Amino acid sequence: MEFGLFVQGYVPAARAQVDPEAEHKALIEETEYVIQADKSGFKYAWASEHHFLEEYSHLSANDVYLGYLAHATERIHLGSGIFNPLAPVNHPVKVAEKVAMLDHLSGGRFEFGTGRGAGSHEILGFMPGITDMNHTKELWEETIAEFPKMWLQDEYVGFQGKHWSLPPRKILPKPYGAGHPAMWYAAGSPSSYAMAGKKGLGVLGFSVQKVSDMEWVVDSYKTAVENAEPVGAFVNDNVMVTSTAICAETHAEAVEIAVGGGLNYLQSLLFRYHDTFPRPEGIPEWPELLPEYTEEIVELLIAEELMICGDPDEVLKQCRRWERAGADQLSFGLPIGISPEDTMNTIRLIGEHVIPQIDTDPVHRTSRFRAAAS
């Protein structure tokens, strides 16, 4: 199993109200987390693309952000988590161009994650009048298989679809080296995992569930991907799952950090905006918030496999659960409610004590998913 970070530009109101530079500091701090993760042996850094999601995510121009990180890092793979390829949001050709450019700037370290947006608040900003969010599936399905053609055909043959079209044109630049970047799909519901597997796409598993509840979902993906008909030049058999992670020198310190991190607010915002995610029982409707975390709640979340938190030995055991469940990658969300010092310490401790015990490919080769296309 490999490891990653997920950054999104979280700027809670409590921070913005006391610091006029809160937004700027949040974005810069998250770049520093990725740079440290690169030094600490993490393989992936995923940057969100969200629009209009106040507090929850101010990272909208993630192509610009990833371009900076391509220069600021050396080994870590940089992924779009996601680039939204729906024509009313981003023209597909411009998405293909951005992917290839980032592939060059990163020396082949770019990973192309796609998806359909966070939910109704975000998508309806671009598609007013749409009442059924399933409409976005049609747009995505129409587009996803065109990207490898744009990259691999000397002159793209063009496309005439229901939602966008293009005459024959040369799409430039082409990706760096042979083939094209690995392709992923952001899955918010269990059925999406099997769909991604059938198309040969890796899964960015952003749904919030505990390990035991995810095992059958991962299994459904692995079953589907065995008989994949890939939309790209190769099958990216890969499941990424996400979890909050807090690691400190002692268990008591880690729990104390979690209690003071305002994590209940971030989780409440997640379900405010991601209204297409399955809503677990007991999650209140916004603006009602989840209760503030106490030591008892944090210990319960750890026991229920809903949070990775503890000293390095405990965190290693908790990560092993995801490895046994079949996850190929465990990516950590590091909310800014936790101090930069504590977050940096989490990254360093996981890099020192956890990753070397689990990641069997420390070189993090860029050719791993491109061999079939070379």
C-alpha positions in Angstrom: 0.0 0.0 0.0 1.2 3.5 -0.8 0.5 6.8 0.9 -0.7 10.3 -0.1 -1.9 13.6 1.0 -5.1 15.4 0.0 -5.2 19.2 0.1 -8.2 21.4 -0.6 -7.7 24.9 0.8 -9.9 24.6 3.9 -10.5 28.1 5.4 -13.0 27.9 8.3 -14.8 31.0 9.3 -13.4 30.9 12.8 -9.9 31.4 11.3 -10.9 34.0 8.7 -12.7 36.1 11.3 -9.5 36.7 13.3 -6.9 36.8 10.5 -7.4 38.8 7.3 -4.7 36.7 5.6 -6.3 33.4 6.6 -7.1 32.3 3.0 -3.5 33.1 1.8 -1.9 31.3 4.8 -4.1 28.3 4.4 -3.1 27.8 0.7 0.6 28.4 1.4 0.6 26.1 4.4 -0.8 23.3 2.3 1.9 23.7 -0.3 4.4 23.3 2.6 2.7 20.1 3.7 3.1 18.6 0.2 6.8 19.7 0.0 7.3 17.9 3.4 5.4 14.9 2.2 7.7 14.7 -0.8 10.7 14.6 1.6 9.0 12.1 3.9 8.4 9.4 1.3 4.7 9.9 0.4 4.0 8.9 -3.2 0.9 11.1 -3.9 -0.4 14.6 -3.4 -4.0 15.2 -4.6 -5.3 18.8 -5.0 -9.0 19.4 -5.2 -10.9 21.5 -7.7 -13.9 23.1 -6.1 -16.0 26.1 -6.8 -18.2 28.2 -4.6 -17.7 26.0 -1.5 -17.0 28.7 1.1 -14.9 27.5 4.0 -14.8 23.9 2.9 -12.5 24.4 -0.1 -10.9 27.6 -1.6 -8.7 25.6 -3.9 -10.4 26.2 -7.3 -7.5 26.8 -9.7 -5.7 23.5 -8.9 -3.9 23.4 -12.2 -2.0 26.6 -11.2 -1.4 25.1 -7.8 -0.1 21.9 -9.2 2.2 23.7 -11.6 3.9 25.4 -8.6 4.2 22.0 -6.8 5.8 20.4 -9.9 8.7 22.8 -9.5 8.8 22.7 -5.7 8.9 18.9 -5.3 11.2 16.2 -6.7 9.6 12.7 -6.4 6.0 12.9 -5.2 3.3 12.2 -7.8 1.0 15.1 -8.2 -2.7 14.4 -8.9 -5.8 16.3 -9.8 -8.4 15.4 -7.2 -10.1 16.4 -9.5 -10.1 18.1 -12.8 -13.7 18.5 -13.7 -14.1 17.6 -17.4 -17.8 18.5 -17.8 -18.0 20.8 -20.8 -20.1 23.5 -19.0 -17.3 23.7 -16.3 -14.1 23.1 -18.3 -13.9 22.4 -22.0 -12.5 18.9 -22.4 -9.7 20.0 -24.8 -8.4 22.5 -22.3 -8.4 19.8 -19.6 -6.4 17.6 -21.9 -3.9 20.4 -22.6 -3.5 21.1 -18.8 -2.9 17.4 -18.1 -0.1 17.1 -20.7 1.5 20.4 -19.6 1.6 19.3 -16.0 3.0 15.9 -17.1 5.9 17.8 -18.7 6.5 20.2 -15.8 6.5 17.3 -13.3 8.7 15.0 -15.4 6.0 12.4 -15.7 4.7 12.5 -12.1 1.2 13.7 -13.0 -1.9 11.6 -12.2 -5.2 12.5 -13.9 -8.1 12.3 -11.6 -11.6 13.3 -12.9 -15.1 13.5 -11.4 -18.4 15.2 -11.6 -18.2 17.8 -8.9 -19.0 18.0 -5.2 -22.7 18.3 -5.4 -25.7 20.5 -6.3 -24.3 23.8 -4.9 -21.2 23.6 -7.0 -22.6 22.1 -10.2 -25.7 24.2 -10.4 -23.5 27.3 -10.5 -22.4 26.1 -14.0 -25.7 24.4 -15.0 -28.6 26.4 -13.7 -31.9 24.8 -14.1 -30.6 21.2 -13.8 -32.7 19.4 -11.2 -31.3 15.9 -11.5 -27.6 15.5 -10.6 -27.5 12.3 -12.6 -27.3 14.6 -15.6 -23.6 15.1 -14.9 -23.0 11.4 -15.4 -24.1 11.7 -19.0 -21.7 14.6 -19.6 -18.8 12.7 -18.0 -19.6 9.4 -19.8 -19.6 11.2 -23.1 -16.2 12.8 -22.5 -13.9 10.4 -20.5 -12.8 8.1 -23.4 -11.8 11.1 -25.6 -8.8 12.1 -23.5 -6.5 9.2 -24.5 -7.4 9.9 -28.1 -6.5 13.6 -27.7 -3.1 12.6 -26.2 -2.1 9.7 -28.4 -3.4 10.6 -31.9 -1.1 12.8 -33.8 -4.1 14.8 -35.0 -7.2 14.2 -32.8 -10.0 13.0 -35.1 -12.4 15.4 -33.5 -15.7 14.8 -31.7 -19.3 15.5 -32.3 -21.3 14.9 -29.2 -24.5 16.0 -27.5 -22.8 18.4 -25.1 -19.6 19.5 -26.9 -17.8 19.1 -30.2 -14.5 19.8 -31.9 -13.3 19.5 -35.5 -10.0 17.6 -36.2 -7.2 19.4 -34.5 -3.7 18.7 -33.1 -4.0 18.8 -29.3 -0.7 20.1 -27.9 1.4 19.4 -26.0 1.4 15.6 -25.9 2.1 14.0 -22.6 5.7 13.5 -21.5 7.2 10.2 -22.7 5.3 7.1 -23.8 1.6 6.7 -23.2 -0.3 9.1 -21.0 -0.8 9.7 -17.2 -2.7 7.3 -15.2 -6.5 8.0 -15.1 -8.6 8.0 -12.0 -12.3 8.6 -11.1 -13.5 10.2 -7.8 -16.1 7.9 -6.4 -18.6 9.1 -3.8 -20.9 6.1 -3.8 -20.3 2.3 -3.8 -21.7 1.8 -7.2 -19.1 4.2 -8.7 -16.3 1.8 -7.7 -17.5 -1.0 -10.0 -18.2 1.4 -12.8 -14.6 2.8 -12.6 -13.2 -0.7 -12.5 -15.1 -1.7 -15.7 -13.5 1.3 -17.4 -10.0 0.5 -16.2 -9.8 3.7 -14.0 -8.3 4.0 -10.6 -10.6 5.1 -7.8 -10.2 8.1 -5.7 -12.4 7.0 -2.7 -13.6 10.1 -1.0 -16.6 8.6 0.6 -16.5 8.6 4.4 -16.8 5.0 5.7 -14.9 2.8 8.2 -12.6 0.0 7.1 -14.9 -2.9 7.6 -17.7 -1.1 5.6 -15.3 -0.5 2.7 -14.0 -4.0 2.3 -16.9 -5.2 0.1 -16.8 -1.9 -1.9 -13.1 -2.5 -2.7 -13.8 -6.1 -3.5 -16.5 -5.0 -6.0 -14.0 -2.8 -7.7 -11.3 -5.5 -7.9 -13.9 -7.9 -9.4 -14.9 -5.4 -12.0 -11.4 -4.4 -13.0 -10.4 -8.0 -13.7 -12.5 -7.8 -16.9 -12.0 -4.1 -17.6 -12.4 -2.6 -21.0 -10.1 0.4 -20.4 -10.9 3.8 -21.8 -7.2 4.5 -21.8 -4.1 2.8 -23.1 -3.9 0.6 -19.9 -5.7 -0.5 -16.8 -5.0 1.5 -13.7 -5.9 -1.1 -11.1 -5.7 1.1 -8.0 -8.0 2.1 -5.1 -7.2 5.2 -3.0 -9.1 5.7 0.2 -9.0 8.7 2.5 -8.9 9.3 6.2 -8.0 11.9 8.7 -4.6 11.3 10.2 -3.1 12.6 13.4 0.2 11.2 14.6 2.2 12.4 17.7 4.8 11.1 20.0 2.3 9.7 22.4 -1.4 8.6 22.2 -2.4 11.3 24.7 -0.9 14.0 22.6 -2.5 12.8 19.4 -6.0 12.7 21.1 -5.4 16.2 22.5 -4.6 17.5 19.0 -7.7 15.9 17.6 -9.9 17.3 20.3 -8.7 20.9 19.6 -8.7 20.6 15.8 -12.4 21.6 15.1 -12.8 18.4 13.1 -16.5 18.3 13.7 -16.9 21.5 11.7 -15.0 20.2 8.7 -17.1 17.0 8.7 -20.3 19.1 8.9 -19.2 21.2 5.9 -18.4 18.0 3.9 -22.0 16.8 4.2 -23.3 20.3 3.6 -21.8 20.5 0.1 -21.4 16.8 -0.9 -25.1 16.1 -1.0 -24.6 13.2 -3.4 -22.6 11.3 -0.8 -24.3 8.5 1.2 -25.3 10.2 4.5 -24.6 8.1 7.5 -27.2 7.9 10.2 -26.9 10.7 12.8 -25.4 13.3 10.5 -27.3 16.5 11.0 -28.6 18.8 8.3 -26.6 22.1 7.9 -26.5 24.6 9.6 -26.7 22.2 12.5 -23.2 20.8 13.3 -21.9 17.6 14.5 -21.0 17.8 18.2 -17.6 19.1 19.1 -15.1 16.3 19.6 -14.2 15.2 23.1 -11.7 12.7 24.2 -14.4 10.1 24.4 -15.6 10.9 20.8 -12.1 10.7 19.4 -11.4 7.4 21.1 -14.7 6.1 19.7 -13.8 7.2 16.2 -10.4 5.5 16.5 -12.1 2.3 17.7 -14.7 2.5 14.9 -11.9 2.8 12.3 -13.2 6.3 11.3 -10.0 8.2 12.2 -6.3 7.4 12.2 -4.9 8.8 15.4 -2.2 7.8 17.9 1.5 7.3 18.4 3.5 5.9 15.5 3.0 2.3 16.5 -0.7 2.8 16.8 -0.9 4.6 13.4 1.0 1.8 11.8 -1.5 -0.8 13.1 -4.4 1.4 11.9 -2.9 1.7 8.5 -2.4 -2.0 8.3 -6.2 -2.4 8.5 -6.6 -0.5 5.3 -3.9 -2.6 3.7 -5.7 -5.8 4.7 -9.0 -4.4 3.3 -7.4 -4.2 -0.1 -6.7 -0.5 -0.5 -3.8 0.3 -2.8 -3.3 3.8 -1.4 -4.2 5.6 1.8 -4.4 9.3 1.5 -4.7 11.6 4.5 -6.7 14.8 4.8 -4.9 17.3 7.0 -7.4 20.0 8.1 -6.0 23.4 8.9 -7.9 23.5 12.2 -4.8 21.6 13.5 -1.7 23.7 13.9 0.9 23.7 11.1 3.5 22.4 13.6 1.3 19.5 14.6 0.5 18.7 10.9 4.1 18.8 9.9 4.9 16.5 12.8 2.2 14.0 11.6 3.7 14.0 8.1 7.3 13.5 9.4 6.3 10.7 11.9 4.3 8.8 9.3 7.2 9.2 6.9 9.7 7.9 9.4 7.8 5.1 11.1 4.9 4.0 9.0 5.6 4.3 5.3 8.9 2.3 5.3 7.0 -0.6 6.9 4.2 -0.7 4.3 5.2 0.9 1.0 7.1 -1.7 -1.1 8.0 0.7 -3.9 10.0 3.5 -2.3 11.5 4.6 -5.6 8.0 5.7 -6.8 8.6 5.0 -10.4 6.8 7.1 -13.0 6.6 4.2 -15.4 4.5 1.9 -13.2 1.2 2.5 -15.0 2.7 3.3 -18.4 4.4 0.1 -19.4 1.4 -1.2 -21.4 1.4 2.0 -23.5 5.1 2.2 -24.2 
